[in-house]
Amino acid sequence: MHKYSLTALVLTLLVGAVYTVSAIAAPLKTETPSSVSKPDKAAYYNRLPSDIVLGADDASVVMVEYSSLSCPHCAHFQKDIFPEIKENYIDTGKVLFIHRDFPLDEPALRGAMLAHCAGNDRYYTFIKVLFDKQDSWAYQKNYLEILSNIAKLGGISSEKFDACMQDKALEHAIVEGKFTAANIMDITSTPSFFINGAKYSGANNYPTFSKIIDDALANSAKEEK
């Protein structure tokens, strides 16, 4: 067992996921969350205090993605669909984008922790790199060693990486966030998206997302009149 493995009970992965964990990936282990509350669901459709966001704060469309760094469908969205969404909607101030961690296994949890330890300014850069290089680390037995090397390339020393992996507060925050999201948002697959509160699951394709976003923009414009 590697030195970062957790010793608490193994969580049952959510059923019906678009992506199921490969046999080589370590199952996600953690302590049972201290509390899984059920606050106002509507709040989760919008920006939460803990969110790291992309786009204009006053954008009329809020797009929330729940994904796992070990999920190939999530990687497909990040590599093949998200760049066009960013260029055409986020960078133009039309969409506020929020990525939220929903790790399906321990490698995904450790990857999410690394992205957070990189800092808010580099969070999305690390998310992109980890999805781009998913095949090289997420399904490997020595994924921690590979993550450490990725961290070094991103300017994070071995000492800082070790401290990040041992950060229990961060670990619990991510896992509790997953449990709370599953409880409140009824998430059973990754990636799952909420666009102005409407739920969409699966990767789909850019034309599909473009139509959904355009419709949401049109509806927002009508409501403002």
N, C-alpha and C positions, 0 to 999 in steps of 0.2 A: 504494500500500500504506500503510495507516495506521501510525502510529508505534509501535503495540504489537504489530504482526504479528510472528510468530516466523519464523525463517529456516530451521529444520531441516525434515526430511522430513515429508511428509503422511502421517498415520496412516490406515490402511484402516479404515473404520467397520465395526463388527461386523455380520455378516450376520444376516438374520432378525429385525431389530429391528421392534418394533411400530410405531415411528416412524422414518421415513427423513428425512434432512435435506433441507430445501427448497432449491431451486436458489439462492435469494438468500442463504442462510446460508454464511458462510465455513467451509471444512472445518477440522477441528481439526488444528492443526499443533503439533508439539513435538519435542524431542529424544527419541531412544529412551531409555526408562528405564534407569538404570544397572544395575538388577537387578529382575527379576520373580521373587520367591521364591515358594515354595509352602509356607507354614507350615501349622499345624494348621487344617484347614477348620472344625472345630467351634468354634474361637475366634471365627470370623467370624459365627456365629449369635448371638453375645452382644456385650456392650459391649466395644469396643476402646479403648485409651488415647486415641486421637485423636477419638473420637466426641463429638458434641454431642447430648445426649439430652433427651427430654421424658418425664416420668413418674417414678414411684417406683422407686428402685434395687432394691427387693425385690419388684417385680411378678413374678407367676408366669408371665407371657407376655412374650416379647421379640419385637417386630415391627421388622424392618429393611427399609427401602425404598431401592432404588437407582433414582435418577431423573436425568433431564436437564432443565435449565431451559428448553430449547427444544422439549421433547416435549409435544405437545398432550394426549396421553393422561395424562401426568403432571400436567398442569395440571388436567385433569378430576378426577383423584383428589384433588388438593389443594383444589380449590374446592367440589366436590360431594359428596365422600365423607369426606375427612379430618375436617371439623368435627364430624361425628357420632361418629366413632371417638374423637376427642379428648374430647368431652363425656362419652361413655358408658364409655370404657375407660381412657383415659390420665389424665384428671383425677380419676378415681375410684381410681387406684392399681392397677388390674388389669393394665395394659399399659405396658411401657417401650418407647418409640418412638425409633427411630434413623433419621435420614435420612442417606444417603451419596451423595456426588456421583458421577455417571456421565455426564459431559458428552459429548454426541454431536457437537458442533461447537464452533467457537471462541466464538460468542456465549454458549453455555451455560457454557463454561469461564470466560469473563470474568464472567458473572453469579455463578457459584459463588465466584470469588475475591472479588467484592464482598461477598457474604454473609458470608464468613469475616472479611474486614477490618472488618465492622461489629461484630465481637466476639461471644463466645459468648452473651451475654445478648440480643443482637438478631439472632442468626443466623436463627432461625425466623421472626422478623418480616420480615426481608428476603426469605427464601425465599417466604413468602406473597405479599408485594408483587410480587415478580418473576414468580410464576406468575399472579397476578391480572392483571398488565399485560403478559403474555407477547406478545400480538399487537402491542403498541405498540413493542416493542424487539427481540425475538428474531429477527424475520425482516426487519429493516430494515438497509440498507447502513450507516447511521450509528448502529448499535446502541451503539457506545462513547459517542457524544455523549449518547444517550438514557439510558444507564446512569449517566453522570456527573450528569445532571439528577435521576435517581431518587436517587442517592447524596446530592445536595445536600438534597433534601427530607427525607432521613433523617439529616441533620446531619453528613454527611461532606463536607468541603471539596474543592474541585477539586485542591488540592495533595495531600491524603490519597488521593483517588481515583487520581491519577496514580501515586503511590507504590505503591498497591495493585496496579495493573495491571502495574507493573514488578517486582513481587516474584517473582523467579524461584524462590525456595525454595517459596513457596506454590503457584505454578503447577505445579512438578514434583511436589509432594506430591499434588495433586489428580489429575494425570494418572497418576502411579504407582499411586495408589489405585484408579483405574479399571482399569488393566492387571492389577493384582493381583487385584481382584475378578473380572474376566473369567476370569482363569486359575484361580482357586480355586473360585469360585462358579458357573462355567459360565453367566454371564449373557449372553444374546443378544438381549435386548429390554428396553425401558423402558416403564412402570415394572416392576420385578421386586421381589417381596416374599419375605421369609423370616419365617415365624411359628413360633417355637419350632423352627427348623431345617427346616421344610417349605417348599418353594419354590412360589410362585404368581406367574404372570406376567399382565400386562394389568391394566387398570383395574377391571374387574368393576363391582360396585355395593355399596352399603352392606349390604343384607341378606346378600349372599354373604360379605363380610368379617365381619359380625357372627356368622354361623354358624361360620365358621372359628375365630374368636377364642373363642367360647363353647365349642366342642369342645376347643380347646387348654386353656382354663381348667379344664374338666371333667377332662381327662387329667392335668393337673398336680395337681389335687386328689386324684385316685386314687393318684398316685405318692407323695404325701405321707403317705398312710395306711399 
